[in-house]
Amino acid sequence: GILFNTGAGQHILKNPLVVNSIIDKAALRRTDVVLEVGPGTGNLTVKMLEKVKKVIACEIDPRLVGELQKRVQGTCLANKLEIKVGDVLKTDLPFFDACVANLPYQISSPFVFKLLLHRPFFRCAILMFQREFALRLVAKPGSKLYCRLSINTQLLARVDHLMKVGKNNFRPPPKVESSVVRIEPKNPPPPINFQEWDGLVRIAFVRKNKTLSAAFKSSAVEQLLDHNYRIHCSLHNAVSFFLIYYILFLCTVTYMFIFIREIPENFKIAEKIQTVLKDTGYSEKRARSMDIDDFIRLLHGFNSEGIHFS
């Protein structure tokens, strides 16, 4: 009797075979705490409650919260269910071992990165996405779907496409096809400042078919990097002068060689950017064909010359 709000992504997974397949692929354990986002009327929730220690279900619609509560009320499963009412993007995530969810598709991207930056680490996430979004997550360099989403996700996690799910498995049916994806965070994560990394990748993928030399000639990019470079130099010099003062205070005679980064009067950030691109060998490369190792080397090349992206 519920009128589902399709504009808010309310498409209930109704096929029990698909529900069971998703749970099987999650390889849930008796001791697991599972995070579920968008439980709807609880078709996935109830099945998981039978297999795990606890399910924490995040639901924004009070009507569906009531339906879910009625479904487990008076059963042995009720004590294993915790419901959090509200927007999952605006709240801190609890501790959990695994995440299993048929997500509202409009929150797919922000939720993936909220998951991947969550600590402590979880074991895995089995998530339902719009088909094209799922294929972007797993796309490799050279693919038409390869994008900033692909490389950022694959930097932080191992991602696998598990299965396709047709429209008719939902009530009401969505307008798009769906896919289930497994995301397993890399633990420990790569030793990279993610804000720096994402700043570089964002610039490179704005026009992923352009050469990097052309992509970095944007006036907005040059202004940003010039601003960051000058801040970096001033901070670096302030630290250097403090070290000189501190060491002279401790020592009577001290011979020191501390690098001070000075900015020449005729300094042009555009020339420095192009020099870094040529020296690293990426000037004529295109983002669409570059892998994670390529971007790590390029980021190191920029950072070693005092150019930063955050």
C-alpha positions in Angstrom: 0.0 0.0 0.0 3.0 2.3 0.0 3.5 4.8 -2.9 7.2 4.7 -3.6 9.1 7.9 -4.3 11.0 7.0 -7.5 12.5 10.6 -7.5 14.2 9.7 -4.3 15.5 6.4 -5.7 12.9 4.1 -4.0 13.0 1.0 -6.2 12.5 -2.1 -4.0 14.5 -5.2 -4.9 11.7 -7.8 -5.1 13.3 -10.9 -6.7 14.4 -13.3 -3.8 16.9 -15.0 -6.1 18.8 -11.8 -6.6 18.5 -11.0 -2.9 20.0 -14.3 -2.0 22.7 -14.0 -4.6 23.8 -10.6 -3.2 24.0 -12.0 0.3 25.9 -15.0 -0.8 28.5 -12.8 -2.6 28.9 -10.7 0.6 30.1 -13.9 2.4 28.6 -12.7 5.7 29.7 -14.1 9.0 27.8 -14.8 12.2 29.9 -12.2 14.1 29.4 -9.4 11.4 27.9 -6.0 12.0 26.4 -5.0 8.6 25.6 -1.5 7.4 22.6 -1.2 5.0 21.7 2.0 3.3 18.2 2.4 1.9 16.6 -0.8 3.3 13.2 0.0 1.9 10.7 -2.6 3.1 13.4 -4.9 4.3 13.8 -7.7 1.7 17.6 -7.7 2.1 17.5 -6.7 5.7 15.5 -9.7 7.0 17.6 -12.2 5.1 20.8 -10.6 6.5 19.4 -10.5 10.1 19.1 -14.3 9.9 22.9 -14.6 9.2 24.7 -11.9 11.2 25.1 -10.4 14.6 23.5 -7.1 13.8 22.3 -4.9 10.9 22.4 -1.1 11.1 19.9 0.2 8.6 20.0 3.8 7.4 16.7 5.1 6.0 15.6 8.7 5.3 11.9 8.0 4.8 9.9 7.6 8.0 7.2 5.6 6.2 9.7 2.9 5.2 11.2 2.9 8.7 7.7 2.1 10.0 7.3 -0.8 7.5 10.7 -2.2 8.4 9.9 -2.1 12.1 6.5 -3.8 11.6 8.2 -6.5 9.6 10.5 -7.7 12.5 8.3 -6.7 15.4 7.7 -9.6 17.8 10.3 -11.8 16.1 13.7 -12.9 17.4 15.3 -10.7 14.7 14.1 -7.4 16.3 16.9 -7.2 18.8 19.5 -7.5 16.0 18.2 -4.5 14.0 19.2 -0.9 14.6 17.6 1.7 12.5 19.1 5.2 11.9 16.7 7.7 10.5 18.2 10.4 8.4 20.5 11.3 5.5 23.4 8.9 5.5 25.6 11.5 3.7 25.2 14.0 6.6 25.9 11.6 9.4 29.0 9.8 10.7 29.0 6.2 9.8 29.1 3.7 12.7 31.5 0.8 13.0 30.6 -2.1 10.7 32.3 -5.1 9.1 30.5 -5.1 5.8 28.2 -2.9 3.8 25.3 -4.4 1.7 23.0 -2.0 0.0 20.6 -1.3 -2.8 21.5 2.4 -2.9 19.4 5.3 -4.1 21.4 5.9 -7.3 21.6 9.7 -6.9 23.9 9.3 -3.9 26.2 6.7 -5.5 29.3 8.7 -6.0 29.4 10.7 -2.7 28.5 7.5 -0.7 31.3 5.5 -2.3 33.9 8.0 -1.3 32.4 8.4 2.2 32.8 4.7 2.5 36.4 4.6 1.2 37.5 7.4 3.5 35.7 5.8 6.6 37.9 4.5 9.5 38.2 2.0 10.9 38.4 -0.1 7.8 35.6 -2.5 6.8 36.0 -5.8 5.1 34.0 -5.2 1.9 30.9 -3.6 0.4 28.4 -5.2 -1.9 26.5 -2.4 -3.6 23.8 -2.1 -6.2 24.4 0.8 -8.7 23.1 2.0 -12.0 24.8 -0.1 -14.7 26.8 2.7 -16.3 28.1 3.9 -12.9 29.2 0.4 -12.0 31.1 0.1 -15.3 32.8 3.4 -14.7 34.0 2.1 -11.3 35.8 -0.9 -12.9 36.9 0.8 -16.2 40.5 0.5 -17.1 42.8 3.0 -18.9 41.9 3.3 -22.6 38.2 2.5 -22.0 35.6 5.0 -23.0 34.1 4.9 -19.5 37.5 5.4 -17.8 37.3 8.6 -15.8 38.2 10.4 -12.5 35.7 8.2 -10.7 37.5 5.0 -12.0 41.0 6.0 -11.0 40.1 7.5 -7.6 38.1 4.4 -6.6 40.8 2.0 -7.8 43.5 4.0 -6.0 41.7 3.3 -2.7 40.1 -0.1 -3.3 39.8 -3.3 -5.3 36.6 -3.2 -7.3 34.9 -6.1 -9.1 31.7 -6.2 -11.2 29.7 -9.2 -9.8 26.5 -9.4 -11.7 23.9 -7.5 -13.8 20.4 -7.0 -12.5 17.5 -6.2 -14.9 14.8 -3.6 -14.4 12.0 -6.1 -13.7 13.7 -7.3 -10.5 12.5 -4.0 -8.8 9.2 -2.6 -7.8 8.5 -0.1 -9.3 11.0 -0.8 -12.2 13.7 1.9 -12.7 14.4 3.4 -16.1 17.9 2.1 -16.1 19.7 -1.3 -15.8 21.6 -2.1 -12.6 24.7 -4.0 -11.5 26.1 -5.3 -8.3 29.7 -4.3 -7.4 32.1 -5.5 -4.7 34.4 -2.9 -3.2 37.2 -4.0 -0.9 39.3 -1.1 0.6 43.1 -1.4 0.4 44.4 -1.8 3.9 46.8 -0.1 4.5 45.9 2.6 2.0 48.5 3.9 -0.5 50.8 6.6 1.2 49.3 9.4 -0.8 47.6 12.7 0.2 44.2 12.1 -1.3 43.4 15.8 -1.6 46.6 16.4 -3.5 45.9 13.3 -5.7 42.3 14.3 -6.4 43.3 17.9 -7.3 45.7 16.6 -9.9 43.3 14.0 -11.3 40.5 16.5 -11.4 42.5 18.8 -13.7 43.7 16.0 -15.9 40.2 14.5 -16.5 38.4 17.8 -17.2 39.3 17.1 -20.8 40.6 13.5 -20.7 41.2 13.4 -24.4 43.5 16.4 -24.4 47.2 16.2 -23.8 48.3 17.1 -20.3 50.3 20.0 -21.8 47.0 21.4 -23.1 45.0 20.6 -20.0 47.4 22.5 -17.8 47.3 25.7 -19.9 43.9 26.7 -18.6 44.1 30.1 -16.9 42.1 28.9 -14.0 44.5 26.0 -13.4 47.6 28.3 -13.7 46.1 30.8 -11.2 45.3 28.0 -8.7 48.8 26.4 -8.9 50.5 29.8 -8.8 48.6 30.7 -5.6 49.5 27.3 -4.1 53.2 27.6 -5.1 53.6 31.0 -3.5 52.0 29.7 -0.3 54.2 26.7 -0.3 57.4 28.8 -0.8 56.4 31.2 2.0 55.7 28.4 4.4 58.9 26.6 3.5 61.0 29.7 4.0 59.3 30.4 7.4 60.2 26.9 8.6 63.8 27.3 7.3 64.4 30.6 9.1 63.0 29.1 12.3 65.4 26.1 12.0 68.3 28.5 11.5 67.4 30.6 14.5 66.8 27.5 16.7 70.0 25.8 15.8 72.1 29.0 16.3 70.4 29.3 19.7 71.6 25.8 20.6 75.1 25.9 19.1 77.9 28.4 19.4 79.3 27.7 15.9 77.1 26.0 13.3 77.6 25.4 9.6 74.3 24.8 7.9 73.0 24.5 4.4 69.2 24.9 4.5 67.4 25.3 1.2 65.4 28.6 0.8 63.0 28.6 -2.1 62.9 32.1 -3.5 60.6 33.3 -6.3 62.3 35.2 -9.0 60.8 38.5 -10.2 60.1 37.1 -13.7 58.7 33.9 -12.4 55.9 32.3 -14.5 54.0 29.3 -13.2 53.0 28.3 -16.7 56.7 27.7 -17.7 57.3 25.7 -14.5 54.3 23.5 -15.1 55.4 22.7 -18.7 58.9 22.0 -17.5 57.6 19.5 -14.9 55.4 17.8 -17.6 58.3 17.5 -20.0 60.8 16.3 -17.4 58.4 13.6 -16.2 57.7 12.5 -19.7 53.9 13.2 -19.5 53.6 16.4 -21.6 52.0 14.6 -24.5 50.2 11.9 -22.5 46.4 11.9 -22.2 44.5 11.2 -18.9 42.3 8.6 -20.7 45.4 6.3 -21.1 47.2 6.9 -17.8 47.1 4.4 -14.9 47.6 4.9 -11.2 51.4 4.5 -11.3 51.5 7.2 -14.0 49.6 9.7 -11.9 51.7 8.9 -8.8 54.9 9.7 -10.7 53.4 12.9 -12.1 52.2 14.0 -8.6 55.7 13.4 -7.2 57.2 15.4 -10.0 55.0 18.4 -9.3 55.4 18.1 -5.5 59.2 17.9 -5.7 59.1 21.3 -7.5 56.9 22.9 -4.9 53.7 22.7 -7.0 50.7 21.4 -5.0 47.0 20.8 -5.7 45.4 21.4 -2.3 
